[in-house]
Amino acid sequence: CDLARDIQNKFRRARDQLLTFAQWPGMVDATNNACERALRPAVVQRKITNGYRAMWAAQGEADIRTVVDTARLAPGTNPFKIILQTVSA
């Protein structure tokens, strides 16, 4: 059937990427839970405020979240200090 062929073609195209986590154990997660957890605060903010009316506000929120999430990757960093350094630069 056409649906089965479409699914087979999608798997065929992604064959090299399906088991990436098995090739590099410990370096690549098997799930996207970390990405989902990183997006959760932005989704909650959007639902509470019913979205942004101005594009500059949405872009500013995204920029701040990017800086904070990147700062959290390095051990011993303070996200608040990183934001201050970024804004004052």
Secondary structure, 3 states (H helix, E strand, C coil): CHHHHHHHHHHHHCCCCCCHHHHCCCCCCCCCHHHHHHHHHHHHHHHHHCCCCCHHHHHHHHHHHHHHHHHHHCCCCCHHHHHHHHHHC
